[in-house]
């Protein structure tokens, strides 16, 4: 009897996922700030040992997510943060230069993320770009993190869900890594 109930629940859940506008057709955008960087290495510092560990924690957090695209900036700290996840998923991260303004960069990244309808996208950015990208994705202002993210915070993990039926954006904020 219990097996039959579980089978019925699974069948109903599977059929609901086939309906237009359900979670399955929503786009999921995961946004993180780059991991810990070396302090005195100029404009383009690499990750520290702790940063490398956090990059591995990101890969573990993204395992099984079905990530379809990864966007990073031109700086090695974002690329190094994304590298373990990209390797595990067999992807090459796409570089989106930060450009002349944070707002333009945010709009560019948001447009690229939206082009992956129904998929999972990872964005690795910076303390000032992540809040702007979240806002550009349409998250209501009351839920957008303050910009810039405090200098010592590298463990923010934002999940923005863009509904396929109406484009509404919802956000979940958790922490990851050690």
Secondary structure, DSSP 4 states (H G I P E B T S, - for coil): -HHHHHHHHHHHHHHHHTSTTSGGGSEEEEEEE---B-TTSTTS--B-HHHHHHHHHHHHHHTTS-EEEEEE-SSHHHHHHHHHHHHHHT--PEE----S-HHHHHHHHHHHHHTSTTSEEEEEE-TTHHHHHHHHTT--GGGSPPSSPPTT---EEEEEEE-TTT--EEEEEEE---
